[in-house]
Amino acid sequence: MTVNIQSLNSEGKTWTIVATKRTSEYSNVTLGENFLGEFIVKITPRVVGVYNYRITYDGDSQYAHAY
């Protein structure tokens, strides 16, 4: 699935997409491994400060949207 990483602006009013990632789809039931829905992202802000981030998912035919 595809998720969006969003950042809140300095006024605390608007969420902006800063990255879009596709989650892993690897699963190996025999070995007990399940990586479905995992992803890694590294965000480096240009200015020192406090940042708020959230992850959103628009949903699909099986799962509802989330943030």
FIKELO-375631 format. One record per residue: residue in one letter; x, y, z of N, C-alpha, C in turn; residue number from 1. Coordinates in nm, 4 decimals. Each point is the difference from the previous one (the first is absolute). Layout:
N
+------+----------+----------+----------+----------+----------+----------+----------+----------+----------+-----+
| type |     n.xx |     n.yy |     n.zz |    ca.xx |    ca.yy |    ca.zz |     c.xx |     c.yy |     c.zz | seq |
+------+----------+----------+----------+----------+----------+----------+----------+----------+----------+-----+
|    a |        X |        Y |        Z |        X |        Y |        Z |        X |        Y |        Z | NUM |
...
+------+----------+----------+----------+----------+----------+----------+----------+----------+----------+-----+
This chain:
67
+------+----------+----------+----------+----------+----------+----------+----------+----------+----------+-----+
| type |     n.xx |     n.yy |     n.zz |    ca.xx |    ca.yy |    ca.zz |     c.xx |     c.yy |     c.zz | seq |
+------+----------+----------+----------+----------+----------+----------+----------+----------+----------+-----+
|    m |   0.0813 |  -0.1175 |   0.0000 |  -0.0813 |   0.1175 |   0.0000 |   0.0865 |   0.1251 |   0.0000 |   1 |
|    t |  -0.0566 |   0.1092 |  -0.0449 |   0.0731 |   0.1260 |  -0.0064 |  -0.0455 |   0.0910 |   0.1125 |   2 |
|    v |   0.0971 |   0.0576 |   0.0720 |  -0.0300 |   0.0924 |   0.1091 |   0.0670 |   0.1340 |  -0.0285 |   3 |
|    n |  -0.0573 |   0.1054 |   0.0574 |   0.0567 |   0.1340 |  -0.0131 |   0.0527 |   0.0449 |   0.1352 |   4 |
|    i |   0.1193 |   0.0595 |   0.0011 |   0.0569 |   0.0583 |   0.1198 |  -0.0257 |   0.1498 |  -0.0117 |   5 |
|    q |  -0.0653 |   0.0559 |   0.1015 |  -0.0374 |   0.1415 |  -0.0047 |   0.0654 |   0.0754 |   0.1144 |   6 |
|    s |   0.0232 |   0.1292 |  -0.0238 |   0.0571 |   0.0881 |   0.1004 |  -0.0965 |   0.1157 |   0.0233 |   7 |
|    l |  -0.0125 |   0.0405 |   0.1258 |  -0.0871 |   0.1120 |   0.0360 |   0.0770 |   0.1298 |  -0.0145 |   8 |
|    n |  -0.0624 |   0.1021 |  -0.0619 |   0.0710 |   0.1271 |  -0.0189 |   0.0214 |   0.0712 |   0.1336 |   9 |
|    s |   0.0819 |   0.1051 |  -0.0005 |   0.0395 |   0.0678 |   0.1234 |  -0.1173 |   0.0657 |   0.0735 |  10 |
|    e |  -0.1070 |   0.0348 |  -0.0713 |  -0.1180 |   0.0577 |   0.0662 |  -0.0885 |  -0.1089 |   0.0603 |  11 |
|    g |   0.0292 |  -0.1269 |  -0.0307 |  -0.0775 |  -0.1105 |   0.0530 |  -0.1361 |  -0.0161 |  -0.0648 |  12 |
|    k |  -0.0120 |   0.0424 |  -0.1259 |  -0.1303 |  -0.0038 |  -0.0664 |  -0.0071 |  -0.0925 |  -0.1212 |  13 |
|    t |   0.1099 |  -0.0180 |  -0.0718 |  -0.0051 |  -0.0717 |  -0.1269 |   0.0975 |  -0.1168 |  -0.0023 |  14 |
|    w |  -0.0508 |  -0.1178 |  -0.0395 |   0.0840 |  -0.1178 |  -0.0189 |   0.0428 |  -0.0052 |  -0.1465 |  15 |
|    t |   0.1299 |  -0.0216 |  -0.0239 |   0.0550 |  -0.0075 |  -0.1347 |   0.0732 |  -0.1330 |  -0.0164 |  16 |
|    i |  -0.0198 |  -0.0656 |  -0.1143 |   0.0704 |  -0.1259 |  -0.0268 |   0.1477 |   0.0296 |  -0.0249 |  17 |
|    v |   0.0871 |  -0.0660 |   0.0767 |   0.1447 |   0.0166 |  -0.0183 |   0.0639 |  -0.1239 |  -0.0624 |  18 |
|    a |  -0.0712 |  -0.1123 |   0.0036 |   0.0513 |  -0.1227 |  -0.0616 |  -0.1149 |  -0.0986 |  -0.0186 |  19 |
|    t |   0.0145 |  -0.0853 |  -0.0981 |  -0.0948 |  -0.1082 |  -0.0241 |   0.0797 |  -0.1295 |  -0.0072 |  20 |
|    k |  -0.0437 |  -0.1005 |   0.0741 |   0.0721 |  -0.1276 |   0.0033 |  -0.0965 |  -0.1141 |  -0.0243 |  21 |
|    r |   0.0509 |  -0.1044 |  -0.0617 |  -0.0765 |  -0.1237 |  -0.0166 |   0.0474 |  -0.0961 |   0.1084 |  22 |
|    t |  -0.0931 |  -0.0580 |   0.0729 |   0.0377 |  -0.0914 |   0.1074 |   0.0445 |  -0.1336 |  -0.0573 |  23 |
|    s |   0.0691 |  -0.0759 |   0.0814 |   0.0474 |  -0.1318 |  -0.0428 |  -0.1176 |  -0.0950 |  -0.0144 |  24 |
|    e |   0.0197 |  -0.1002 |  -0.0825 |  -0.1035 |  -0.0998 |  -0.0205 |   0.0559 |  -0.1396 |   0.0215 |  25 |
|    y |   0.1055 |  -0.0104 |   0.0764 |   0.0671 |  -0.1284 |   0.0224 |  -0.0636 |  -0.0730 |   0.1179 |  26 |
|    s |  -0.0266 |  -0.1255 |  -0.0159 |  -0.0524 |  -0.0819 |   0.1087 |   0.0485 |  -0.1438 |  -0.0197 |  27 |
|    n |   0.0524 |  -0.0588 |   0.1043 |   0.0439 |  -0.1388 |  -0.0046 |  -0.0597 |  -0.0701 |   0.1220 |  28 |
|    v |  -0.1180 |  -0.0544 |  -0.0182 |  -0.0738 |  -0.0607 |   0.1103 |   0.0745 |  -0.1187 |   0.0604 |  29 |
|    t |   0.0701 |  -0.0781 |  -0.0814 |   0.0709 |  -0.1174 |   0.0514 |   0.1079 |   0.0389 |   0.1003 |  30 |
|    l |   0.0661 |   0.1101 |  -0.0231 |   0.1061 |   0.0437 |   0.0922 |  -0.0531 |   0.0953 |   0.1068 |  31 |
|    g |  -0.1289 |   0.0290 |  -0.0034 |  -0.0569 |   0.0897 |   0.0997 |   0.0322 |   0.1462 |  -0.0250 |  32 |
|    e |   0.0466 |   0.0321 |  -0.1192 |   0.0339 |   0.1388 |  -0.0320 |  -0.1176 |   0.0667 |  -0.0696 |  33 |
|    n |  -0.0271 |   0.1209 |   0.0385 |  -0.1075 |   0.0747 |  -0.0629 |   0.0378 |   0.1474 |  -0.0001 |  34 |
|    f |   0.0346 |   0.0513 |  -0.1161 |   0.0431 |   0.1381 |  -0.0119 |  -0.1033 |   0.0860 |  -0.0714 |  35 |
|    l |  -0.1216 |  -0.0498 |  -0.0122 |  -0.1029 |   0.0745 |  -0.0715 |  -0.0262 |   0.1333 |   0.0687 |  36 |
|    g |  -0.0026 |   0.1069 |  -0.0769 |  -0.0321 |   0.1316 |   0.0535 |   0.1170 |   0.0759 |   0.0590 |  37 |
|    e |   0.1213 |  -0.0527 |  -0.0106 |   0.1152 |   0.0706 |   0.0557 |   0.0696 |   0.0833 |  -0.1064 |  38 |
|    f |   0.0614 |   0.1119 |   0.0434 |   0.0799 |   0.0818 |  -0.0897 |   0.0976 |   0.0821 |   0.0824 |  39 |
|    i |   0.1009 |   0.0523 |  -0.0659 |   0.0999 |   0.0864 |   0.0637 |   0.0103 |   0.1272 |  -0.0819 |  40 |
|    v |   0.0060 |   0.1117 |   0.0689 |   0.0191 |   0.1277 |  -0.0676 |   0.0909 |   0.0869 |   0.0866 |  41 |
|    k |   0.0882 |   0.0750 |  -0.0630 |   0.0880 |   0.0913 |   0.0720 |  -0.0292 |   0.1409 |  -0.0508 |  42 |
|    i |  -0.0373 |   0.0886 |   0.0904 |  -0.0309 |   0.1383 |  -0.0360 |   0.0991 |   0.0898 |   0.0725 |  43 |
|    t |   0.0688 |   0.0846 |  -0.0744 |   0.0962 |   0.0927 |   0.0583 |  -0.0489 |   0.1435 |  -0.0228 |  44 |
|    p |  -0.0512 |   0.0657 |   0.1043 |  -0.0465 |   0.1384 |  -0.0153 |   0.1153 |   0.0943 |  -0.0339 |  45 |
|    r |  -0.0327 |   0.1055 |  -0.0697 |   0.1021 |   0.0991 |  -0.0389 |   0.0373 |   0.0931 |   0.1145 |  46 |
|    v |  -0.0926 |   0.0171 |   0.0948 |   0.0199 |   0.0935 |   0.1109 |  -0.0209 |  -0.0746 |   0.1317 |  47 |
|    v |   0.0804 |   0.0337 |   0.1004 |  -0.0162 |  -0.0592 |   0.1325 |  -0.1325 |   0.0468 |   0.0584 |  48 |
|    g |  -0.0720 |  -0.0903 |   0.0634 |  -0.1269 |   0.0367 |   0.0612 |  -0.0781 |  -0.1227 |   0.0420 |  49 |
|    v |  -0.1243 |   0.0229 |   0.0404 |  -0.0899 |  -0.1077 |   0.0389 |  -0.0952 |  -0.0246 |  -0.1163 |  50 |
|    y |  -0.0153 |  -0.1253 |  -0.0378 |  -0.0844 |  -0.0356 |  -0.1140 |  -0.1040 |  -0.1033 |   0.0414 |  51 |
|    n |  -0.1171 |   0.0099 |  -0.0578 |  -0.1059 |  -0.0978 |   0.0207 |  -0.0229 |  -0.0729 |  -0.1312 |  52 |
|    y |  -0.0012 |  -0.1325 |   0.0085 |  -0.0222 |  -0.0831 |  -0.1179 |  -0.1154 |  -0.0952 |   0.0266 |  53 |
|    r |  -0.0656 |  -0.0416 |  -0.1067 |  -0.1000 |  -0.1053 |   0.0099 |   0.0056 |  -0.0821 |  -0.1277 |  54 |
|    i |  -0.0471 |  -0.1214 |   0.0111 |  -0.0061 |  -0.0920 |  -0.1133 |  -0.1471 |  -0.0178 |  -0.0343 |  55 |
|    t |  -0.0343 |   0.0092 |  -0.1280 |  -0.1385 |  -0.0199 |  -0.0411 |  -0.0083 |  -0.1106 |  -0.1044 |  56 |
|    y |  -0.1139 |  -0.0647 |  -0.0014 |  -0.0282 |  -0.1051 |  -0.0962 |  -0.1408 |   0.0240 |  -0.0515 |  57 |
|    d |  -0.0156 |   0.0055 |  -0.1313 |  -0.1295 |   0.0322 |  -0.0603 |  -0.1004 |  -0.1145 |   0.0063 |  58 |
|    g |   0.0469 |  -0.1206 |   0.0259 |  -0.0891 |  -0.1153 |   0.0058 |  -0.0140 |  -0.0673 |  -0.1352 |  59 |
|    d |  -0.0645 |  -0.1159 |   0.0009 |  -0.0268 |  -0.0730 |  -0.1238 |  -0.1249 |  -0.0849 |   0.0213 |  60 |
|    s |  -0.0221 |  -0.0979 |  -0.0844 |  -0.1208 |  -0.0816 |   0.0101 |  -0.0025 |  -0.0873 |   0.1263 |  61 |
|    q |   0.1167 |  -0.0238 |   0.0617 |   0.0059 |  -0.0844 |   0.1204 |   0.0137 |   0.0792 |   0.1293 |  62 |
|    y |   0.0697 |   0.1150 |  -0.0067 |   0.0331 |   0.0743 |   0.1219 |  -0.0476 |   0.1443 |  -0.0094 |  63 |
|    a |  -0.0479 |   0.0516 |   0.1116 |  -0.0459 |   0.1393 |   0.0074 |   0.1212 |   0.0936 |   0.0042 |  64 |
|    h |  -0.0235 |   0.1268 |  -0.0309 |   0.1084 |   0.0988 |   0.0067 |   0.0451 |   0.0151 |   0.1458 |  65 |
|    a |   0.1212 |   0.0512 |   0.0185 |   0.0539 |   0.0181 |   0.1352 |   0.0984 |   0.1151 |   0.0001 |  66 |
|    y |   0.0133 |   0.0633 |   0.1165 |   0.1044 |   0.0994 |   0.0265 |   0.0268 |   0.0119 |   0.1471 |  67 |
+------+----------+----------+----------+----------+----------+----------+----------+----------+----------+-----+
